[in-house]
Amino acid sequence: MMVRHPIRTLKTLFPWPDEKPQVPEQHGWWFSLKKQILLREVVPRDAKLVVELGSWLGDSTRWFCEYCPKATIVAVDTWLGSAEHLLRRRGVLPILYDTFLVNCWKHREQLIPFRNTSLAALNFLGELGLKPDVIYFDCDHSYWGLTAELETANSLFPSAMFIGDDYIGGRISEALADFLDRVRSNENNNFFSKVDILHNTWHLQRV
């Protein structure tokens, strides 16, 4: 499926409400100065399309909007919370999506809240013919979840930059290492050579 105006189509399918939701702003733990260091080194400021897998309260989303002012930011999340949130921060879940909208309200001309799973969103963006400059992985922190996202994104968007969060911990690092081993074994001129890590932020470097 190819459409003439894919970004316009996304905005039509995932519109912002006419009025700002009546919930208070709440912010998470995402954006420290340590995280910014690696991102500022690798994320192109002139990016045209950034896809964020996992947006939660929108802390990282706002950073991408401000750091890449010419980009359309597609924020992908179910805004239902994951298993880790059922025990922690459970109270925010009923208003999580509205809180995200409130936190990111000033960026609504630039930002598309794509309310779905990461794999469904990646496949739909591929069907629309879109080509992200950057894909940010901060959604499924399980081994198989991240592996599925990496494999899907790499098959659909072989020139996109892959960066992500929460490297500290065996599941993320193991998934990245195994993914690198698989892509290196393929005869592909555009494969990944290594993973750069700064604190718990990672970047897969392409040859």
N, C-alpha and C positions, 0 to 999 in steps of 0.2 A: 504494500500500500504506500503510495507516494501522494502527497498533497502539495498544493502550490504554496501554501503559507503555513508551514508546520507550527511556528511559534504562535501565530494568531489562533490556530486550531487548539493548541494547548491552553491558551488563555481563555478560550471559549469553554473548553471542557472543565477547566479548574479555575472558576472565577473567584475573585474576592467579594466579600459581602459589600453591600452598599454602605453600611454603617459599621463603625468600629465596635467589636464585641464589648460588652460591659463586664469585663473581668480585669483584675489588676495585673500589671506587669510582674512577671517572675523570671528570674534569670538563673541559669545553671552554673556549672563549674567549668565550662568548656574552655573559655578563651583566656589563657595566660600569656604573658610575654614570651615564655619559653616556646610555646606552640607557634607564635608568630615568626620566630627566627627562620625556621626551615621553610615555612610557607612563603615568606617574602623572598626567599632565595630562588624558589622554583616556580611559583605561580606567576604566569605572565599577566601583567596589569592590563594588557590590551586584549585579553581573552574575550571571545564573543559569546561563548556558551559554557556555563559551569553546571555540572550535575552533582548535587549533594545527596548521597544516600544516607539517610538518617539525620533528621534536623532537630528533633526534640523541641526545645524552647526557642531555638533560632539564634543562639549565640554565634555559632560558626556561620550561619546563613548571613547574618548582618555583616560579618567581616568580609565575606566574599562580595557582597553587594557594594561595600565601600571601597574595597581594594581593587575591584575590577569594575569600574563605573560604566564601562561600555558593554558589559556582559548581561545577557539574560541568565538569571539564576533559576534553575529548576530544583526545588527542594522536595525530595521524595521521602515520604514517611506515611505510616498508617495513622500516626498520632493516637494509637491505642496503648502504647507502652509495650515493653518486652518483658520477658521473664524476670530480668534483673530489677525491673521497676515495680513488680507486684509486691515486693517486700519493702523496697525503698521508694520514697516519694509517691506513694500510692495515692495520696490526697489530691495530687494535681491531675491525675489521669482523666477524670470526668470533664475537665475544662482545658485539657492539654492543647487541643487544636486551636481553640479560641485564644488561649494564651500566646501561642505561636503567632497568630495573626496580629494580636495587639503589640507584641514585642517587635514585629517587623513591619508595622503599618506604614511607616514612611517610605518603605521600599517597594510598595505594591505595584508600581509601574514597571519595575525591573524584575520582580520576583513572581514565580509561578509555583504555588503550593500543590504539588502532584500527590494527591492522597491515595496511595496504593503501596503494594509491596515493592521492594527494590527490583526483583527479577521481572515482575510484570512491567514496571516502569521502563527498565532498560530495553526490554523487547519492544515496547510500544514506541519509544524514542527511535529505535532502529527502524521500525516500520515506517515512521514518518520521514525517514531520510535525514534525520539530524545527526550532526557530527560534533560531539562535545570536545572542547579544548582540554577540559579538566574534569575528572571524575573523583570526587572525594568520598571515601568509604568510611562510614561511621555508623553502620546500621546493625548488621548481624555480627556479633562478636564470637560466634562459634566457629570451629574449624570448617565444618561443612558449609555453613552459611556464607562465610567470606570466600571460600573456594568457589562456590557456585556463582557469586557475584563477580569475582575476578575472571572466571572462565567465560561467563556470558558477556561481560564488558569487553574483554579482549577479542572475542570473536566478532562482535558487532562494531567496535570502535578501535581498530588496531593502531591508530595514531594518537589516541587520547593520552594525556598525562594521568597517571594513577598516583594518588596520595591518600593518606588515611590516618586514623587516630588509634590510640590504645594498643601500641605495639608491645608494651610491657605485658607479659603474660604468655604462656606457652602456646595457646590456641592461635593467636594472631601470627606470631612469629613462625610457627610451624606451617600454617597455611601459606604464608608468603614464601617460605623456603621451598616447599613442595611445588608451588606454582612456578617459581623460577626454574626449578629443575625440569619441569615438563616443557616449558616454552623454550628453554635452551636446547632441548633435544630435537626440536623441530627445525627444519630447514626454512628459516624465515628471516628475512633481512631486517625486520623491524622488531626483534625480540628484546626482552629486558635483560640487562647485564647484571644488575645488583640492586640491593635495597639500601637506601640511605636512611639513617635513623638519627633523630635528634630528640632526646628525652623519649616521649612515647609517640611522636609523630613520625610517619614513614613516607618515603617516596620511592617508587620503583623507577629506576633510571633505565632509559632505553638506549640501545646502541645507536 
